[in-house]
Amino acid sequence: MTVDELLAHMGPELFVSELKSKNKSDLLEELTDRAVAGSGIRDREIVLEMLRNREQLGSTALERGVAFPHGRSLAVPRLTIVAGRSSGGVDFEGEDGKLTHLFFLILAPPQDPGNNYLQALGKIAGLLRDEAVKDRLMAAADFDGFAQILRECKP
């Protein structure tokens, strides 16, 4: 998956420049609400329950302050990616015990012939291996700046 293909599943309506939530539960709701408002998701509660169940299996927070809450649901008509930032950080229960600042909510329908869901997850995780990229994404003024930084990343 190229960065441009990844960005086709994102957009200004699916971007939160400063998340308001202070805890994991509220943050999942805030990201889900943005996904519902910015896409054709049919049932907020089903998606939220799916995300909470996924997080009970183990936190989707990785090291270095990045989390990838994700899942599949019949309530999701197409691959949808919400990006959000929290300058103060949220305890997302990551293994490193540190606060999480950058979130990518990845939602997809169960049937995904191109397996774009996993490709998107892998692509974003790969781009964020570079600490400088994460720092630049945290400083981007808006979605256009955020997207430009992703385009400038080396694959």
Secondary structure, 3 states (H helix, E strand, C coil): CCHHHHHCCCCHHHEECCCCCCEHHHHHHHHHHHHHHHCCCCCHHHHHHHHHHHHHHCCCEEHHHEECCEEECCCCCCCEEEEEEEEEEEECCCCCCCCEEEEEEEEECCCCCCCHHHHHHHHHHHHCCCHHHHHHHHHCCCHHHHHHHHHHCCC
